[in-house]
């Protein structure tokens, strides 16, 4: 089964249009399938869960061995000094792996694995900090994330929502703007944490406007899922190389992680606004 260059270049997804970065052996038993993509999703999810397990194992180990406490978040929640170092390392490794995966799609089987494993640890310690400050927030965030995935899957596969090039452009533009805005604020808050700008933004974040921005983040994440569903459908229906299954599974897990973190942020801001 062959794909000609004209057909490849017609794909709306620019990542699929770069599929010729893979080997050009397109045979009937070497094309992407839903079963293969689901297997890759399960693989990446397993690595994330392994990262989750790594956090709890190390946290219990530090507690048992009496390691120095870096900070006490609440009565039953503490962060050990070693965990801070591991967290910084995890963020650096996942950042590098994520950047390499974004620009070198062929490396996703390796870089995507590193990213998901590292994010499993990083997201868990982030959730741990949230759980220390907001009772029940992690369970609520997990449930809401699953519900969002289910609703978006229903909307897409029932044909209620169609993903076109304009929709893709709007979503990706909003995502880039959101990421860049967050990165700029992070840098400014580290350089001048007590500046009027940082103080004002922090006040806004815990008010109605901050809740609205957090909600927009969740909406962007939900829309990213629609793009992933479309990517998966295009990959299977157009018979792209089986190696592209790695990209499909990895991209979906990125969106799920993004949604979960944005839901956590939204729930935290809602609770702050109530206090």
C-alpha positions as CSV (number, residue, x, y, z in Angstrom):
1,X,0.0,0.0,0.0
2,X,1.7,3.2,-1.1
3,X,1.2,6.9,-0.5
4,X,2.2,9.3,-3.2
5,X,3.7,12.7,-2.4
6,X,0.5,14.5,-3.5
7,X,-1.6,12.6,-1.0
8,X,0.9,13.1,1.8
9,X,1.1,16.8,1.3
10,X,-2.7,17.1,1.4
11,X,-2.9,16.2,5.1
12,X,-4.2,19.1,7.3
13,X,-1.9,18.0,10.1
14,X,1.6,19.4,9.5
15,X,3.1,16.6,11.5
16,X,1.5,14.0,9.2
17,X,2.8,15.9,6.2
18,X,6.3,15.3,7.6
19,X,5.7,11.5,7.8
20,X,8.3,11.0,5.0
21,X,10.9,11.5,7.7
22,X,10.2,7.9,8.5
23,X,11.3,5.0,6.3
24,X,9.5,4.9,3.0
25,X,8.6,1.2,3.1
26,X,4.8,1.5,3.0
27,X,3.4,-2.0,2.8
28,X,-0.1,-3.3,3.9
29,X,1.2,-4.8,7.1
30,X,3.2,-1.7,8.0
31,X,0.5,1.0,8.2
32,X,-0.9,2.6,11.3
33,X,-3.9,1.0,12.9
34,X,-6.2,1.9,15.8
35,X,-5.0,-1.2,17.6
36,X,-1.4,-0.2,17.3
37,X,-2.1,3.4,18.3
38,X,-4.1,2.3,21.4
39,X,-1.1,0.0,22.3
40,X,1.2,3.0,22.1
41,X,-1.2,5.1,24.3
42,X,-1.2,2.3,26.9
43,X,2.6,2.1,26.8
44,X,3.0,5.9,27.4
45,X,0.3,5.8,30.1
46,X,2.2,2.9,31.8
47,X,5.4,5.0,31.9
48,X,3.5,7.9,33.4
49,X,2.1,5.5,36.1
50,X,5.7,4.2,36.6
51,X,6.8,7.8,37.3
52,X,3.9,8.2,39.7
53,X,5.0,5.1,41.5
54,X,8.6,6.3,41.6
55,X,7.5,9.5,43.5
56,X,5.7,7.5,46.2
57,X,8.5,5.0,46.5
58,X,11.2,7.7,46.9
59,X,9.0,9.8,49.2
60,X,8.5,6.9,51.5
61,X,12.2,6.0,51.3
62,X,13.2,9.6,52.3
63,X,10.7,9.5,55.2
64,X,11.9,6.1,56.5
65,X,15.6,7.0,56.3
66,X,15.0,10.3,58.0
67,X,16.2,12.6,55.3
68,X,16.2,16.4,55.8
69,X,12.8,18.1,55.3
70,X,13.0,21.0,52.8
71,X,9.5,22.4,53.6
72,X,6.4,21.6,55.5
73,X,3.3,22.2,53.4
74,X,0.8,21.2,56.0
75,X,0.6,18.8,59.0
76,X,0.7,15.6,56.9
77,X,2.5,16.8,53.8
78,X,6.2,17.5,53.7
79,X,8.8,17.9,50.9
80,X,12.2,16.5,51.4
81,X,15.3,18.3,50.2
82,X,16.2,15.4,47.9
83,X,12.8,15.5,46.3
84,X,13.4,19.1,45.2
85,X,16.6,18.1,43.4
86,X,14.9,15.2,41.7
87,X,12.0,17.4,40.7
88,X,14.4,20.0,39.1
89,X,16.2,17.2,37.3
90,X,12.9,15.7,36.1
91,X,11.7,19.0,34.7
92,X,15.0,19.6,32.9
93,X,15.0,16.1,31.4
94,X,11.4,16.3,30.3
95,X,11.9,19.7,28.8
96,X,14.9,18.5,26.7
97,X,13.1,15.3,25.7
98,X,9.9,17.2,24.8
99,X,11.9,19.7,22.6
100,X,13.7,16.9,20.8
101,X,10.5,15.0,20.3
102,X,8.8,18.1,18.8
103,X,11.6,18.7,16.2
104,X,12.6,15.1,15.6
105,X,9.5,13.0,15.4
106,X,11.5,9.8,14.6
107,X,13.0,10.0,18.2
108,X,9.6,9.8,19.9
109,X,9.9,6.1,20.9
110,X,12.8,7.2,23.1
111,X,12.3,10.9,23.8
112,X,8.5,10.3,24.3
113,X,9.3,7.5,26.8
114,X,11.7,9.8,28.8
115,X,9.2,12.6,28.7
116,X,6.3,10.5,30.0
117,X,8.4,8.9,32.7
118,X,9.7,12.2,33.9
119,X,6.3,13.9,33.7
120,X,4.8,11.1,35.8
121,X,7.1,12.0,38.6
122,X,6.8,15.8,38.1
123,X,3.0,15.8,37.8
124,X,2.7,13.6,40.9
125,X,4.8,15.9,43.2
126,X,2.8,18.8,41.8
127,X,-0.4,17.1,42.7
128,X,1.0,16.3,46.1
129,X,1.6,20.0,46.7
130,X,-1.9,20.8,45.6
131,X,-3.4,18.1,47.7
132,X,-1.7,19.5,50.8
133,X,-3.4,22.9,50.3
134,X,-6.8,21.8,48.8
135,X,-8.6,18.8,50.2
136,X,-9.8,16.4,47.6
137,X,-8.6,18.5,44.7
138,X,-6.6,15.7,43.0
139,X,-9.5,13.2,42.9
140,X,-11.7,16.0,41.5
141,X,-9.1,16.9,38.9
142,X,-8.7,13.2,37.8
143,X,-12.5,12.7,37.5
144,X,-12.9,16.0,35.6
145,X,-10.1,15.0,33.3
146,X,-11.6,11.7,32.5
147,X,-15.0,13.3,31.9
148,X,-13.4,15.9,29.5
149,X,-11.8,13.1,27.5
150,X,-15.1,11.1,27.3
151,X,-17.1,14.2,26.2
152,X,-14.5,15.2,23.6
153,X,-14.3,11.6,22.2
154,X,-18.1,11.5,22.0
155,X,-18.3,14.9,20.2
156,X,-15.7,13.9,17.7
157,X,-16.6,10.3,16.9
158,X,-20.3,11.1,16.8
159,X,-19.6,13.7,14.1
160,X,-21.0,16.6,16.2
161,X,-17.7,18.4,16.0
162,X,-15.5,18.5,12.8
163,X,-11.8,19.5,12.9
164,X,-10.7,21.6,10.0
165,X,-7.6,23.6,9.2
166,X,-9.1,26.9,10.6
167,X,-10.0,25.1,13.9
168,X,-6.5,23.7,14.1
169,X,-4.9,27.1,13.5
170,X,-7.0,28.8,16.1
171,X,-6.3,26.1,18.7
172,X,-2.5,26.0,18.1
173,X,-2.3,29.8,18.1
174,X,-4.1,29.9,21.5
175,X,-1.9,27.2,22.9
176,X,1.3,29.0,21.8
177,X,0.1,32.3,23.2
178,X,-0.8,30.6,26.5
179,X,2.5,28.8,26.8
180,X,4.5,31.9,25.9
181,X,2.5,34.0,28.4
182,X,3.1,31.5,31.2
183,X,6.8,31.3,30.3
184,X,7.2,35.1,30.3
185,X,5.5,35.4,33.7
186,X,7.6,32.6,35.1
187,X,10.8,34.3,34.1
188,X,9.6,37.7,35.4
189,X,8.5,36.2,38.7
190,X,11.9,34.7,39.2
191,X,13.8,37.9,38.2
192,X,11.6,40.3,40.1
193,X,9.3,38.4,42.4
194,X,8.2,41.5,44.4
195,X,7.5,43.7,41.4
196,X,4.2,45.5,40.9
197,X,3.5,43.5,37.8
198,X,4.0,40.1,39.4
199,X,2.0,41.1,42.5
200,X,-0.9,42.4,40.3
201,X,-1.0,39.3,38.2
202,X,-1.0,37.0,41.3
203,X,-4.0,39.0,42.7
204,X,-5.8,38.6,39.3
205,X,-5.1,34.9,39.2
206,X,-7.1,34.3,42.4
207,X,-10.0,36.4,41.3
208,X,-12.8,35.9,38.8
209,X,-10.5,36.9,35.9
210,X,-7.9,34.3,36.9
211,X,-10.6,31.7,37.0
212,X,-11.7,32.7,33.5
213,X,-8.1,32.3,32.2
214,X,-7.8,29.0,33.9
215,X,-11.1,27.8,32.3
216,X,-9.7,29.0,28.9
217,X,-6.7,26.8,29.5
218,X,-9.0,23.8,30.1
219,X,-10.9,24.6,26.9
220,X,-7.7,24.7,24.9
221,X,-6.7,21.3,26.3
222,X,-10.1,19.9,25.4
223,X,-9.6,21.2,21.8
224,X,-6.2,19.7,21.7
225,X,-7.9,16.3,22.2
226,X,-10.0,16.9,19.2
227,X,-6.9,17.6,17.1
228,X,-5.4,14.3,18.4
229,X,-8.5,12.4,17.5
230,X,-8.4,13.9,14.0
231,X,-4.7,13.1,13.7
232,X,-5.3,9.4,14.7
233,X,-8.2,9.2,12.2
234,X,-6.0,10.7,9.4
235,X,-3.1,8.4,10.2
236,X,-5.3,5.3,10.0
237,X,-7.6,6.3,7.1
238,X,-4.7,7.4,4.9
239,X,-2.5,4.4,5.7
240,X,0.6,6.2,7.0
241,X,3.7,4.4,8.1
242,X,3.1,2.3,11.3
243,X,5.9,4.1,13.0
244,X,3.7,7.1,13.1
245,X,1.6,5.3,15.8
246,X,4.3,6.5,18.3
247,X,3.5,10.2,17.4
248,X,-0.3,9.6,17.7
249,X,0.0,8.0,21.1
250,X,2.5,10.5,22.5
251,X,0.5,13.5,21.3
252,X,-2.6,12.3,23.0
253,X,-0.8,11.8,26.3
254,X,0.6,15.3,26.1
255,X,-2.9,16.7,25.8
256,X,-4.2,14.5,28.7
257,X,-1.3,15.8,31.0
258,X,-2.0,19.4,29.9
259,X,-5.7,19.1,30.6
260,X,-5.1,17.5,34.1
261,X,-2.7,20.3,35.1
262,X,-5.0,23.0,33.8
263,X,-8.0,21.4,35.7
264,X,-5.9,21.4,38.9
265,X,-5.1,25.1,38.4
266,X,-8.8,25.9,37.8
267,X,-10.0,24.1,40.9
268,X,-7.3,25.7,43.0
269,X,-8.3,29.2,41.8
270,X,-12.0,28.5,42.4
271,X,-11.2,27.5,46.0
272,X,-9.0,30.5,46.5
273,X,-11.7,32.8,45.3
274,X,-14.1,31.3,47.9
275,X,-11.8,31.9,50.8
